[in-house]
């Protein structure tokens, strides 16, 4: 029964030429059992080489056709018929044939199934490889089996050898290779007797090898079939006959190294597979096979098994120069170096243990005294907690607290009592700040955080305490907790916020003053329309036959214009008012539209154009809508000032919104001319202004507002010579995570 093994593998690695092309495929035909050591090594390394060198999916298919066992015309005919059916709709990118008898089958199949597909072959001697008719889509490599060099190396290591036994199988393929093997060894016939043990039945081979004389060695080739027709796989026969004789074995096949072969000039089948893989990548990359010459494989090495050399008492200095020695047995020192060094260390440790313990005791005493001194010198209230949150040590400030409520829930907590318990009781009574302290300290003690800080506000007072916790890097865990009175800092922060609010209000008033003419013009339009419609209504109603319908329409327009004027006033009052910061959900798109409406008439008076490019579905931000609108108004007003001196038709201000990762961005770009030496960053300096009547606070306040909202504001030059100012704020989702 035909034995087939098909494997699929998707490969990916860099192949620059075809990185984005359609999937490719490699079809490999193996002559022998794919699990045999040589074939398994070749195909495995071939697969890995393609995987490491190709980008994009590659299907790797393996076909085992078993010609060493079944080399008959009927078998070959049925094999071709089977593959014609199996691969009638499959088109590989490259076909690899791992022997010349396999190549013949592949070329016949290719004529019917895969015309033009490049073929890469592996031949087992130079003459046969070069005898293959030249074709534009066929190339390959041949293996150099160095039997003569291997035999000469063996005779150099065993100079008393009188007889060399040659062992090989009796399959048709192996019989065909005998001529080359005999030709390689014939020049040695005048030095030693050549004993031909090829093609014998296995029982006879066992007997002949068991009777080899003392001065004999064995050259072992492949063995797929014995003279009685028994079939074998891989190294089955070698492992059996190697156990029946004590004579040294040599071979040209690297798979025997480590299995009982002394060594030789060997074919490294791993290197052979990698060589084939490199040629396969070239063909997959589009290189024509005719441009790749048929050559010898780069796969030969002189290698020996150190265990076999030791078994036959061969010193390594007798090996050929450059020989590789594998499987060296480590020396006693290499095997037991750690044990010997450990024993010496134990003796040394025992001799110094008592002295070391005494020194360590003194050192620990000094370290504890130093720790006490450091703890006593630390500012604030400092305590050391164990892993359960119980106070174990504290500095002098803690042990002598002031008479007020500086310690909060910890008043009266001394060594041996629970720090967490004190804050836990306060949290249970409804103290939200105490609950945050408990969460911090528990997280540090449990290892969820290395350190952290929270601010605790004493309920009913103006006192603020900063609580810091840091995990101790000790075996038992624990933490260091320190408390500092930060009431003064909190007051300063509140005063700074109030000052920023006042400056922001002044800045808005100044901005609205600059827009006063624009706002007056915008209000004047609906008022004029109201007057006109009122006069028209009076005329329509004063006729002999009053025009009620026309009067009604005029009154409707009066209502619309009145609402329009009221809307302008409300927008202006919103920006002019001063109040507490209101954190709410804000839409930057709506803020941009509102600012464009406020500054629209000012832009018309300057001959400028405000262009809105607003992103759809822009995420909302969290903040004070008035302050954010103030920032946008400052940016647009500055941009209008910058373009007002430009040539007519080129005065353009672009307002854009966009997503920026998890953040939201508002960008204002102008087409104004600025000097090459202008540093965009200095526009944000307080009191720096280019306006004759400007305060120089607009951009500075705007940056402070952006920072207070968790964002940033910066400027950079535009490609056309103007300025781009960008505001980035955290989106609503990012703000909630914070």
C-alpha positions as a printed Julia matrix, in Angstrom:
738×3 Matrix{Float64}:
   0.0     0.0     0.0
   1.3     3.43   -0.9
   2.38    5.34    2.19
   1.69    9.08    1.92
   2.41   11.86    4.41
   1.21   15.38    3.75
   2.09   18.31    5.95
   0.87   21.92    5.72
   2.64   24.9     7.22
   2.01   28.61    6.85
   5.32   30.4     6.76
   6.14   34.11    7.26
   9.44   36.07    7.2
  11.0    38.9     5.24
  11.15   38.51    1.46
  11.15   42.11    0.26
  10.25   41.47   -3.35
   6.96   39.66   -2.67
   5.94   40.95    0.76
   2.39   41.81   -0.29
   1.71   39.27   -3.07
  -0.66   36.31   -3.2
   0.1    33.17   -1.14
   2.87   30.94   -2.51
   3.49   27.23   -2.07
   6.37   24.74   -2.01
   5.83   21.09   -2.98
   8.59   18.71   -1.8
   8.95   15.14   -3.09
  10.9    12.88   -0.72
  12.26    9.51   -1.91
  12.36    7.79    1.48
  10.33    7.68    4.66
  10.0    11.31    5.81
  10.67   10.2     9.4
  14.1     8.77    8.49
  16.82   10.92   10.14
  18.4    12.27    6.94
  15.15   13.17    5.19
  13.56   14.53    8.38
  16.6    16.78    8.93
  16.68   18.04    5.33
  12.96   18.81    5.12
  12.87   20.33    8.6
  15.75   22.74    7.9
  14.35   23.5     4.41
  11.03   24.43    5.99
  12.66   26.63    8.66
  14.85   28.41    6.11
  11.82   29.32    3.99
   9.93   30.37    7.11
  12.79   32.63    8.21
  13.29   34.2     4.8
   9.81   34.73    3.37
   7.15   37.35    4.06
   3.58   36.29    3.47
   1.78   32.95    3.62
   3.45   29.88    2.08
   1.92   26.41    1.92
   4.55   23.71    2.47
   3.47   20.25    1.24
   5.52   17.03    1.57
   5.08   13.91   -0.54
   6.8    10.59    0.28
   7.0     8.37   -2.84
   9.19    5.52   -1.48
  11.2     4.66   -4.59
  13.9     2.84   -2.6
  11.42    0.04   -1.84
   9.06    0.05   -4.79
  11.05    0.88   -7.92
   8.86   -0.84  -10.53
   7.19    0.35  -13.72
   3.7    -0.44  -12.4
   4.32    1.42   -9.18
   5.68    4.47  -11.02
   2.68    4.46  -13.39
   0.13    4.21  -10.57
   2.04    6.84   -8.6
   1.83    9.31  -11.48
  -1.86    8.55  -11.96
  -2.51    9.17   -8.25
  -0.7    12.53   -8.29
  -2.48   13.61  -11.48
  -5.78   13.17   -9.62
  -4.57   14.65   -6.31
  -2.92   17.76   -7.75
  -5.12   18.45  -10.76
  -6.18   21.81   -9.25
  -3.04   22.62   -7.25
  -0.33   24.92   -8.62
   2.85   25.14   -6.52
   5.3    28.01   -6.69
   8.4    25.77   -6.48
   8.85   21.98   -6.71
  11.74   20.34   -4.81
  12.86   16.81   -5.74
  15.22   15.26   -3.19
  16.88   12.67   -5.47
  17.42   12.08   -9.19
  15.03    9.13   -9.41
  12.42   11.38   -7.8
  13.3    14.12  -10.29
  12.35   11.85  -13.2
   8.89   11.3   -11.73
   8.5    15.03  -10.98
   9.44   16.11  -14.52
   6.88   13.72  -16.01
   4.2    15.06  -13.65
   5.17   18.64  -14.36
   4.66   18.24  -18.12
   1.01   17.41  -17.44
   0.2    19.35  -14.27
   2.62   22.23  -13.67
   4.23   23.45  -16.92
   6.69   26.25  -16.28
   6.9    25.75  -12.49
  10.59   25.91  -11.41
  12.1    22.65  -10.13
  14.93   22.38   -7.61
  16.61   18.98   -7.33
  19.15   17.31   -5.09
  21.52   14.79   -6.74
  23.87   12.39   -5.01
  26.87   12.73   -7.31
  28.32   15.38   -9.58
  28.3    13.41  -12.83
  24.6    12.59  -12.64
  23.69   16.16  -11.7
  25.61   17.67  -14.62
  24.18   15.08  -17.0
  20.65   16.41  -16.55
  19.61   18.23  -19.76
  19.74   21.99  -19.34
  16.33   23.59  -18.92
  15.37   27.2   -18.13
  13.27   26.15  -15.15
  15.37   23.4   -13.54
  18.38   23.79  -11.24
  19.84   21.95   -8.31
  22.77   20.88   -6.17
  24.73   17.69   -5.76
  26.12   16.08   -2.62
  29.78   15.17   -2.4
  30.02   11.83   -0.59
  33.72   11.8     0.3
  34.19    8.03    0.72
  37.86    8.05   -0.19
  38.75   10.91    2.18
  36.73    9.21    4.93
  38.55    5.89    4.36
  41.96    7.62    4.33
  41.08    9.44    7.56
  40.06    6.13    9.15
  43.35    4.5     8.08
  45.27    7.46    9.54
  43.57    6.94   12.89
  43.92    3.14   12.72
  47.27    2.64   10.95
  47.31   -1.14   11.68
  44.14   -1.74    9.65
  44.45   -4.64    7.18
  40.86   -4.97    6.05
  38.03   -2.5     5.26
  34.47   -3.87    5.14
  31.94   -1.97    3.01
  28.28   -2.33    4.12
  25.36   -1.12    1.97
  21.78   -2.11    1.17
  20.41   -4.07   -1.79
  17.57   -1.8    -2.98
  17.65   -0.84   -6.69
  18.67    2.69   -5.8
  21.47    1.49   -3.53
  22.75   -0.98   -6.13
  22.89    1.87   -8.66
  25.16    3.84   -6.3
  27.63    0.96   -5.85
  29.7     1.87   -8.9
  30.51    5.3    -7.52
  31.36    3.88   -4.1
  33.61    1.18   -5.54
  35.35    3.71   -7.77
  36.07    5.94   -4.78
  37.63    3.12   -2.77
  39.51    1.29   -5.56
  42.79    3.29   -5.09
  43.04    1.86   -1.54
  43.17   -1.74   -2.72
  47.0    -1.77   -2.73
  47.06   -0.78    0.97
  44.24   -2.82    2.52
  41.85   -5.62    1.57
  38.4    -4.35    0.59
  35.68   -6.7     1.86
  32.37   -6.3    -0.02
  29.44   -6.87    2.38
  26.88   -4.93    0.33
  23.56   -6.49   -0.59
  23.76   -9.42    1.86
  20.79  -10.84    3.76
  20.73   -9.38    7.24
  21.49  -12.69    8.99
  24.55  -13.24    6.78
  25.67   -9.67    7.37
  25.46  -10.2    11.14
  27.59  -13.33   10.86
  30.24  -11.73    8.64
  30.58   -8.65   10.81
  30.85  -10.76   13.98
  33.88  -12.6    12.49
  35.84   -9.53   11.36
  39.48   -9.76   12.45
  41.14   -7.43   14.94
  42.7    -5.17   12.28
  39.45   -4.34   10.42
  37.13   -1.36   10.24
  33.7    -0.79    8.66
  32.49    1.8     6.13
  28.69    2.01    6.43
  26.42    3.46    3.71
  22.59    3.48    3.6
  20.64    0.24    4.13
  16.98    0.29    2.98
  16.75   -3.36    1.84
  18.8    -6.51    2.46
  19.57   -9.27    0.0
  16.5   -11.26    1.13
  14.12   -8.4     0.27
  13.49   -7.21    3.86
  12.87   -3.46    4.01
  14.19   -1.1     6.7
  13.9     2.56    7.65
  16.62    5.01    8.69
  19.28    3.61   11.01
  17.52    0.36   11.95
  20.15   -1.91   10.38
  23.08    0.2    11.53
  21.95    0.11   15.17
  21.54   -3.67   14.96
  24.86   -4.56   13.29
  26.74   -1.99   15.4
  25.81   -4.1    18.43
  27.26   -7.29   16.84
  30.84   -6.14   16.35
  33.44   -4.21   18.26
  35.12   -2.87   15.13
  35.12    0.92   14.49
  32.49    2.24   12.07
  32.98    5.19    9.72
  30.46    6.87    7.41
  29.84    9.89    5.21
  26.33   10.4     6.6
  26.17   12.92    9.44
  23.02   11.34   10.91
  25.17    8.44   12.18
  27.25   10.74   14.37
  26.27   10.13   17.96
  24.75    6.73   17.12
  28.01    4.72   17.1
  29.95    6.11   14.1
  33.5     7.2    14.96
  33.37    9.95   12.34
  34.43   10.83    8.81
  34.12   13.47    6.14
  30.37   13.75    6.61
  27.38   15.34    4.96
  25.65   17.68    7.41
  22.03   17.2     6.37
  20.95   20.25    8.36
  23.26   22.51    6.33
  22.07   20.73    3.18
  18.43   21.57    4.04
  19.34   25.21    4.7
  21.19   25.4     1.38
  18.1    24.06   -0.42
  15.94   26.51    1.52
  18.03   29.45    0.34
  17.69   28.38   -3.31
  13.93   27.84   -2.82
  13.58   31.42   -1.56
  15.39   32.73   -4.64
  12.99   30.84   -6.93
   9.94   32.0    -4.93
  11.27   35.54   -5.2
  11.03   35.37   -9.01
  14.64   34.54   -9.92
  14.84   32.25  -12.96
  16.26   28.78  -12.38
  18.53   29.18  -15.4
  20.36   32.0   -13.58
  21.16   29.66  -10.65
  23.94   27.27  -11.73
  23.92   23.61  -10.71
  26.63   23.3    -8.07
  27.95   21.27   -5.16
  26.08   21.62   -1.87
  27.78   23.48    0.96
  27.2    20.7     3.48
  30.45   18.81    4.2
  32.25   18.71    7.54
  34.99   16.62    9.11
  33.42   15.48   12.38
  34.03   12.87   15.08
  32.31   11.48   18.17
  34.47   12.09   21.25
  32.97    9.03   22.99
  33.99    6.7    20.15
  37.48    8.25   20.03
  37.85    7.55   23.74
  36.49    4.02   23.3
  39.2     3.18   20.75
  41.85    5.26   22.57
  42.45    7.72   19.74
  43.94   11.04   20.92
  42.41   14.14   19.39
  45.78   15.46   18.22
  45.77   12.71   15.56
  42.59   14.12   13.96
  42.8    16.09   10.69
  43.23   19.87   11.07
  39.91   21.68   11.49
  38.02   18.56   12.57
  34.98   19.07   14.79
  34.62   16.89   17.88
  31.12   16.36   19.28
  29.74   14.71   22.44
  32.76   15.38   24.62
  32.36   13.88   28.1
  32.95   16.47   30.81
  35.86   15.91   33.2
  35.47   15.26   36.91
  36.16   18.93   37.61
  33.58   20.03   35.02
  31.0    17.63   36.44
  31.58   18.23   40.14
  33.16   21.66   40.24
  30.24   23.18   42.12
  30.22   20.36   44.66
  33.96   20.7    45.28
  33.74   24.46   45.53
  30.71   24.1    47.8
  32.57   21.76   50.14
  35.46   24.21   50.36
  33.02   27.04   50.97
  31.31   25.09   53.78
  34.62   24.62   55.54
  35.42   28.31   55.19
  31.95   29.33   56.37
  32.16   27.08   59.42
  35.51   28.62   60.34
  34.16   32.18   60.16
  30.53   31.68   61.24
  30.92   32.66   64.91
  32.97   35.75   64.08
  30.47   36.73   61.4
  27.53   36.39   63.79
  29.22   38.59   66.35
  30.03   41.22   63.74
  26.49   41.05   62.4
  25.03   41.53   65.87
  27.1    44.65   66.39
  26.19   45.91   62.93
  22.49   45.38   63.55
  22.76   47.31   66.8
  24.43   50.22   65.02
  21.88   50.03   62.19
  18.96   50.13   64.64
  20.46   53.09   66.43
  20.96   54.86   63.1
  17.38   54.03   62.09
  16.08   55.49   65.35
  18.13   58.65   64.76
  16.88   59.0    61.18
  13.27   58.43   62.25
  13.59   61.0    65.01
  15.0    63.59   62.6
  12.22   63.23   60.02
   9.77   66.13   59.69
   6.09   65.64   60.28
   4.41   62.7    61.94
   6.13   59.45   60.83
   5.22   55.89   61.81
   6.19   52.36   60.75
   3.3    49.89   60.27
   3.47   46.12   60.11
   1.71   44.06   57.42
  -1.58   44.2    59.41
  -1.53   48.01   59.67
  -0.55   48.08   63.36
   1.73   50.92   64.44
   5.13   49.5    65.53
   7.44   52.52   65.67
   6.95   56.29   65.46
   9.09   59.42   65.59
   9.18   61.84   68.49
   6.64   64.22   66.89
   4.11   61.39   66.84
   4.72   60.41   70.44
   4.38   64.06   71.56
   1.48   65.39   69.43
   0.32   69.02   69.67
  -2.74   69.92   71.64
  -4.97   70.52   68.57
  -6.4    68.07   66.04
  -3.22   67.76   63.91
  -3.4    63.95   63.89
  -7.11   63.75   63.16
  -8.44   60.19   63.7
  -5.02   59.14   65.06
  -5.2    61.2    68.23
  -4.25   58.81   71.0
  -3.0    56.01   68.68
   0.29   54.7    70.12
   2.62   51.8    69.38
   0.8    48.49   69.31
  -2.52   49.98   68.22
  -4.03   49.81   64.71
  -3.46   52.73   62.37
  -5.96   51.29   59.9
  -8.47   50.71   62.68
  -8.45   54.4    63.68
  -9.11   55.62   60.14
 -11.53   52.75   59.56
 -13.7    53.93   62.46
 -13.74   57.47   61.04
 -14.66   56.11   57.59
 -17.51   54.07   59.11
 -18.84   57.3    60.66
 -19.13   58.86   57.21
 -15.69   60.5    56.81
 -15.0    60.14   53.04
 -11.4    61.41   53.42
 -10.65   58.73   56.01
 -11.98   56.09   53.59
  -9.45   57.27   50.97
  -6.62   56.97   53.52
  -7.7    53.41   54.34
  -7.79   52.51   50.64
  -4.27   53.93   50.11
  -2.64   52.19   53.09
  -4.36   48.87   52.43
  -3.22   48.97   48.8
   0.4    49.64   49.8
   0.39   46.92   52.49
  -1.12   44.41   50.03
   1.51   45.21   47.38
  -0.95   46.65   44.85
   1.07   49.89   44.9
   4.61   50.7    46.0
   3.69   54.13   47.34
   1.01   56.78   47.19
  -0.32   60.06   48.56
  -3.77   61.35   49.51
  -4.94   64.59   51.09
  -7.16   64.34   54.16
  -9.52   67.19   55.12
 -10.53   67.28   58.77
 -14.34   67.44   58.77
 -15.69   70.75   60.1
 -12.29   72.51   59.99
 -10.02   74.24   57.5
  -7.13   71.85   58.26
  -5.65   69.68   55.51
  -3.22   66.79   56.09
  -1.16   65.08   53.37
  -0.83   61.35   54.08
   2.0    59.48   52.33
   2.48   55.7    52.45
   5.46   53.74   51.1
   5.87   49.97   51.14
   8.79   48.55   53.13
  11.06   46.23   51.12
  11.29   43.71   53.97
  10.43   40.04   54.14
   7.46   40.67   56.42
   6.14   43.64   54.44
   4.75   46.71   56.18
   4.8    50.39   55.3
   6.1    53.79   56.39
   3.33   56.38   56.83
   4.04   60.11   57.19
   1.59   62.98   57.73
   2.23   66.65   56.98
   0.08   69.69   57.64
  -0.55   71.25   54.21
  -3.24   73.71   55.24
  -1.11   76.68   54.16
  -0.45   75.16   50.75
  -4.15   74.45   50.19
  -5.01   78.07   51.08
  -2.37   79.3    48.61
  -3.77   77.03   45.9
  -7.3    78.36   46.5
  -6.02   81.94   46.34
  -4.17   81.15   43.1
  -7.33   79.69   41.59
  -9.29   82.79   42.59
  -6.58   85.0    41.05
  -6.68   82.98   37.83
 -10.48   83.34   37.79
 -10.19   87.1    38.21
  -7.55   87.37   35.48
  -9.66   85.19   33.2
 -12.62   87.49   33.76
 -10.51   90.58   33.02
  -9.2    88.89   29.89
 -12.74   88.11   28.73
 -13.8    91.74   29.4
 -10.8    92.98   27.39
 -11.58   90.56   24.55
 -15.21   91.64   24.48
 -14.06   95.29   24.45
 -12.01   94.56   21.36
 -15.11   93.0    19.78
 -17.4    95.83   20.89
 -17.78   97.29   17.4
 -18.45   93.84   15.97
 -21.08   93.11   18.64
 -22.69   96.54   18.17
 -22.89   95.9    14.43
 -24.42   92.46   15.02
 -27.08   93.94   17.39
 -27.73   96.89   15.08
 -28.79   94.61   12.24
 -31.79   92.98   14.02
 -32.75   96.35   15.64
 -32.83   98.04   12.22
 -34.91   95.18   10.89
 -37.3    95.51   13.86
 -37.73   99.26   13.17
 -38.34   98.67    9.47
 -40.91   95.95   10.12
 -42.68   98.07   12.79
 -43.02  100.99   10.35
 -44.3    98.6     7.68
 -46.87   97.19   10.1
 -48.09  100.7    10.94
 -48.6   101.46    7.24
 -50.34   98.13    6.53
 -52.77   98.61    9.43
 -53.43  102.3     8.62
 -54.92  101.6     5.22
 -58.61  101.89    4.56
 -58.64   98.12    4.17
 -55.99   96.96    6.67
 -53.62   94.27    5.35
 -53.84   91.94    8.34
 -51.86   89.1     6.71
 -48.97   91.38    5.77
 -48.99   92.95    9.22
 -48.94   89.49   10.81
 -45.92   88.49    8.7
 -44.1    91.71    9.63
 -44.82   91.11   13.31
 -43.43   87.56   13.01
 -40.21   88.98   11.56
 -40.08   91.51   14.44
 -40.27   88.59   16.91
 -37.51   86.7    15.07
 -35.18   89.73   14.97
 -35.86   90.5    18.64
 -34.86   86.95   19.58
 -31.76   87.28   17.42
 -30.74   90.48   19.22
 -31.46   88.86   22.59
 -29.27   85.87   21.66
 -26.34   88.19   20.9
 -26.81   89.91   24.26
 -27.0    86.56   26.11
 -23.84   85.28   24.44
 -22.03   88.49   25.36
 -23.29   88.38   28.97
 -22.2    84.73   29.3
 -18.62   85.61   28.41
 -18.67   88.81   30.52
 -19.98   87.22   33.71
 -17.75   86.09   36.55
 -18.62   83.18   38.77
 -17.48   79.87   40.17
 -15.95   77.3    37.85
 -18.69   74.95   36.62
 -17.4    71.54   35.53
 -19.8    70.06   33.01
 -19.97   68.22   29.71
 -18.73   70.55   26.95
 -18.76   70.32   23.16
 -15.69   71.89   21.51
 -17.51   71.97   18.16
 -20.28   74.13   19.69
 -17.67   76.36   21.4
 -15.95   76.87   18.03
 -19.26   77.75   16.34
 -20.18   80.21   19.12
 -16.79   81.94   18.9
 -17.1    82.12   15.12
 -20.5    83.83   15.54
 -19.11   86.3    18.12
 -16.07   87.16   16.01
 -17.87   86.96   12.65
 -18.58   90.67   12.23
 -15.1    91.58   13.45
 -13.72   89.3    10.73
 -15.93   91.01    8.11
 -14.73   94.44    9.22
 -11.12   93.24    8.85
 -11.81   91.63    5.46
 -10.91   88.2     6.89
 -12.59   84.81    6.59
 -13.16   82.36    9.46
 -13.32   78.79    8.14
 -14.69   76.03   10.39
 -13.49   72.45    9.78
 -15.19   70.53   12.58
 -14.86   66.78   13.03
 -18.16   64.87   13.18
 -18.91   62.78   16.26
 -16.27   64.63   18.3
 -16.08   63.28   21.88
 -17.19   65.66   24.61
 -14.78   67.06   27.22
 -15.27   67.84   30.9
 -14.69   71.42   31.97
 -15.99   74.95   32.39
 -17.74   75.92   29.16
 -17.16   79.67   29.66
 -13.42   79.22   30.25
 -13.01   76.91   27.26
 -14.97   79.35   25.08
 -12.69   82.1    26.37
  -9.62   80.14   25.24
 -11.11   79.63   21.78
 -12.05   83.35   21.57
  -8.5    84.39   22.54
  -7.01   82.16   19.85
  -9.4    83.39   17.13
  -8.96   87.07   18.14
  -5.15   86.74   18.02
  -5.39   85.04   14.63
  -7.61   87.86   13.27
  -5.08   90.44   14.53
  -2.31   88.51   12.77
  -4.06   88.41    9.37
  -5.53   91.95    9.43
  -2.39   93.45    7.84
  -2.2    90.78    5.14
  -3.14   91.22    1.48
  -6.89   91.22    0.72
  -8.15   87.79   -0.24
  -5.44   86.06    1.8
  -6.73   86.87    5.28
  -7.83   83.46    6.43
  -8.32   81.92    9.88
  -8.99   78.17   10.04
 -10.6    76.61   13.12
 -10.42   72.81   13.22
 -11.41   70.1    15.67
 -10.22   66.48   15.56
  -9.62   63.37   17.6
  -6.05   62.92   18.9
  -5.9    59.38   20.25
  -8.03   59.42   23.38
  -7.93   63.24   23.45
  -9.75   66.05   21.63
  -7.89   68.81   19.77
  -8.92   72.32   18.7
  -6.52   74.02   16.26
  -6.52   77.66   15.11
  -4.29   78.45   12.11
  -3.76   81.89   10.56
  -2.11   83.07    7.35
  -0.39   86.07    8.93
   3.22   87.06    8.31
   5.68   86.8    11.21
   9.39   87.35   11.5
  11.72   84.37   11.06
  13.16   84.99   14.51
   9.84   84.85   16.34
   9.83   82.08   18.95
   6.25   80.68   19.2
   6.79   79.85   22.87
   7.34   83.45   23.96
   3.8    84.41   22.93
   2.69   82.53   26.09
   4.88   84.62   28.42
   2.86   86.88   30.78
   2.61   90.53   29.64
   4.17   89.81   26.25
   2.04   91.32   23.49
   2.35   92.56   19.91
  -0.86   94.66   20.16
  -0.5    98.41   20.91
  -3.3    98.24   23.54
  -2.95   94.58   24.57
  -2.45   93.32   28.14
  -0.22   90.38   27.18
  -2.22   87.99   29.38
  -4.57   86.24   26.93
  -2.38   83.32   25.88
  -0.8    83.0    29.33
  -4.25   82.71   30.94
  -5.4    80.37   28.17
  -2.47   78.02   28.86
  -3.3    78.06   32.59
  -6.94   77.19   31.79
  -5.78   74.33   29.54
  -3.5    72.96   32.27
  -6.31   73.22   34.85
  -8.43   71.06   32.54
  -5.71   68.4    32.24
  -4.7    69.52   28.74
  -1.96   71.49   27.02
  -1.74   74.53   24.73
   1.17   75.25   22.41
   2.04   77.02   19.16
   4.18   76.23   16.15
   4.84   77.72   12.76
   2.48   76.91    9.91
   4.01   75.71    6.61
   2.78   78.85    4.84
   4.42   81.26    7.3
   1.55   81.81    9.7
   1.01   80.33   13.15
  -0.79   77.19   14.34
  -2.02   77.13   17.95
  -3.23   73.75   19.23
  -5.34   72.98   22.3
  -5.53   69.33   23.41
  -7.89   68.2    26.18
  -8.66   64.75   27.57
 -11.82   63.24   26.1
 -14.7    62.46   28.4
 -13.76   58.74   28.54
 -10.12   59.48   29.39
 -11.17   62.04   32.01
 -13.39   59.45   33.7
 -10.44   56.99   33.84
  -8.34   59.66   35.52
